[in-house]
Amino acid sequence: MQTLSRRQFLRLGGFTVVGAALAACAAPTAPASAPAASSGGGEAAAPAAAPVELSISVVDYAPPTQELLDKELLPAYTDANVSVNYTAWNRYNEEMTTAFAGGVTPDVFQGGAVWAPQMAHRGWAAALDDYIAASGDWNWEDWFPALRDDVTIDGKVVGVPYRIDIRSFWYRKDHLGDAGITAPTNWEELRDAAIALTQRDGDKIVREGYHYSSPGGWQNDLQPYMFFMEMAGGQFLSDDLKSCTLDSDACIEAMTFIHQLVVEDQVQPYPGFEAQGDLGPLEGGLASMTISNESPERNARLYAPEELDNLVVTLPLKHKVQATHVWVNKWFISSQSKAPDAAWGLLAYLTNQANLEKYAASGNYTPPRASLGNASFMTDAMKTLLASTKYANPYPKHWRLVELFRPFATQLELCLSGKQSPEDTMLNTCKEIDAILAEDA
């Protein structure tokens, strides 16, 4: 495997969301007809007399992924001539806004965790239902239910997941073993273990019993809250997406538990420890437990292989329910594509079982297809993470979700720095979020 830099890993592992400043510029375009099978991959659209010209935009990649696309997958695809734009998350918002405003969009493009409702609301993504219905052994049912749900907006499928960021409970076997502690399975056991495992030098925490969040990003406190909210049986918005539900008993209970860990028990400083070089707090030995994706194992394999045997991941913890959260990255077909049938052919080719396995292996991504659970690149830890998808919930499908997150992030910081109670945090958050939601009423 090629060794990646820290910057490449951050790009590889992060599910960055696009801001809400995208402007609506196009109406959705329905597929001209359901495509027949193709020689390109067994599931793609029938080739034209001469290959059509297609463009794709790729934002979620590392050097091995780019090499795979440029040297293997795209050259082997003969049903279209494909040009690729490799870009970065920090400029993707502006690029896509300009592209749709000017009517020069890529035919196929990648998007992040909250893109599906945005693309559907703005009419930027073509509906894929007719293509999927005619897709034969491409097999949409192979994608986990939570992932299919994530890209289904108002009854229409608008994207196809190509990788997931699924997170579950990790612990260090050596830390727990030295303390004579059994791996937690629920909140009560987690709190007891976190208190026992925290190490101090006087008043200074030198090892976190449980790592909740690190400094440096406005979503760093918000994202791990979602796991505890879902374990408590809470949800971010009402089912009709018209009101904030973070002031419910379940959501306040989750916030109270996190407040106990961070503020009262002080099982980590606030903010918590950040990565040391290429190693996060868990694999670097600065924390005993956390909730994470595959990054602890991936980082250790490359930069601290001696730590691999100490890192263990389990299925999600339990409280009222056993649950976790999943971030879903997906491909879209532009509603402005002049060749939507050919675009579907390419998308189906890139996401068929064989090619999606190669794509996932290129960066040790967790794949979205259940059938890839036993792929050769899948480690035992990655298999456990993939199995955790059964217990996963995606984000609510509101097109302004990033705007709704920001007041919550501000309130969370007040709570976790000990300046505000959990109940006030959730009440204040809902007041601000409901004001934003009222703008669309």
C-alpha positions, 0 to 999 in steps of 0.5 A: 500500500502506498504511504499517505501523508497526513494531509492526504489522510484527512482528505481521505477520511473526512466527510466534509459537507457543502455549505448552504450557499449553493443557488438553485439554477436548474429544474430536474430532468427525467431520464429519457428512457430506462437503459439497456445493459452495456459492455462497459460493466454489465450494467451500464447504458447501451453504447452509442455508435460513437462514444459520447463525451462525459465529464466527471468531478471527483472531490473525495480521493487520495493519490492511489484512488486517482491512479486507479481511476486514471490508469485502470477504471476509466481507460477500461470504460469504452462506452464514453470518453471521460474527462475528469476534474479532480478538485478539493472540498474547500472550493467545491461549493463555489465550483458547483455553484458556478457550474450550474449557474453557467449550465456547464456542469459535470455529467457525474459528480461526487457529493458529501454527507448532506448533499442529497436533500440539497441537490434534490431541493435545487433540482440539480440531481437527476432522478435515478429510479428508472435506471435502477429498475432496469439495472439487472444484476447491478443490484440496488438491494446490495446497498444497506437500507440506511444508505438507500434511504439517505439518497431517497428524497421525496420518494425519488433516488437522487444518488448512489453511495460509493463510500461510507463513514461508519463509526462505532466503539473503539477501545485499547485492549492494553489499557483496559487489560491493565485496569482489569476492565471489561469492554463497555457495552452500554452508557453505564459501563462506559462512564464507569470505565472512562472514570477508571481509565483517566490518568492525571498528573496532579490536576492535569489529564495526561490520558483520556479515559474516553475521547469525545472530541478534538479541537479545530473544527466547528462540527467536532462536538456536534458529530459525536453528539449524534451517536449518543442522541440516537442511542437515547432514541432522540432525533435532530428534527421532527419527521416532517422536518419542520421543527427542532426536536433537540429539546426532547427528553431523549436529546437532553438525556444524551446531552446530560450524559456527555456533560457528565463525562466531559465537565463533571467527570473530566474524562478528557480535557475540553477540548480533548487531545488532538492528533499527534503527528499522524496518530489520533489520540486512541492509536497514539495512546493518549486515550483509552476509548472513543467512537471512530471510523476505520482511521485508528486502524488505518493510521496505526497500520502505516505509522505505528504497526506495533499498536495494531493488536491493542486496537479493538472495535465493537458493534455500537454501544447500547442505551435505549437502543443500539445505534450509531451514525453514518456519513454517506458520500455519493455520486450524482448525475447532473440534471443538466447532463446532455447525455443522462443515459450515458452518464448512468452507464458510467455511474453504474460501471463505477459502482458495480461490485467489482469496481467499487471493491477496487475503489474502496481498496484504493483508500481503505474506504468502508464500502457501501455494498453489503456483498463487499464485507468479505472483500480481500482488503477488508480487515476484521475491524472494517468488517465490524464497522460494516456490520455496524451499518445495520444500526446506523442512522443517516442525517435528517433530509433537510436541505439547509442542514448545515445552517441548522448545525451551526447554532447547535455547535455554538451552544455545545461549546458553551455546554462542554466548557461548563458555561451552560446547562445541558437543558438550556443548551438544547432549549436555546438550540431549538429556539435558534433552529426553529427560527431558521426553519420558520423562514421556509414555512 
